[in-house]
Amino acid sequence: MQMKPELVGDALTRLRRAQGQLAALIEDIEEGGDCAQVLTQLAAVSRALDRAGFRIVASGMRYCQQSRDNDEEPEMTEQELERLFLSLA
């Protein structure tokens, strides 16, 4: 299934935010930052990536349902999307 910007909603925004957080995290580690701050940032990056991933999976599921509503065969089933996402986690 091709990723189309209109299908992924705000996932790109979430990924860009996570990218900024990850850059700050790397810089903090390289500069010997406070352990608690590093762990807090790491948790924030992880949550941001999880949210983006779930948004993309949800968008794919919505796309599959819209395909069925239009009497079309979706490129992937909901089960295939879920299996793919969970196998990569």
Buried (B, 14 or more C-beta within 10 A) or exposed (E): BEEEEEBBBEBBEBBEBBEEBBEBBEEBBEEEBEEEEBEEBBEBBEEBBEBBBEBBBBBBBEBBEEBEEEEEEBEBBBEBBBEBBEEEE
